[in-house]
Amino acid sequence: MTPKELILYVLLIVGLSFVLTMLALIDLLKKDFSTPKEKFVWHLVAIVPVIGWLFYFALGAKKGTRKNFDSK
């Protein structure tokens, strides 16, 4: 593996991790949890680099209820 390939793989992993972390945070903003403390804890979990989004989507994404944004 050349240094250029290694840099490319690292950038790919970092970029993918960033995108998935942002998706987890957006999903958190759109959900209501039973307590504000629970929502805060899931925010802390989701921002952990590389694996936080994985824990959130595996364990926390099903816990909240989707907010209803009715336009009037």
Steps between C-alpha positions, in 0.01 A plus 500: 500500500643832397488808723248662263266200530533504878414870513202440273367220722544707814320796343220272383451355848513843665258649246255212528515516879432876491198458271354220714554704818315794344213270396477366856489854642234609251293192590538589869373852438189363330406271791345538842633285783335427834724750682735779392778318686456193278519715187814671631667164571425379147652822363816428697507143370445608139790747495760243607733474200473197271276278718246738658271503199515119490383472862226757440359332189528153658350584840356850525330575170198285585452647849375847412175593331496705182386860549201608297566823310158611377503800271201730536 
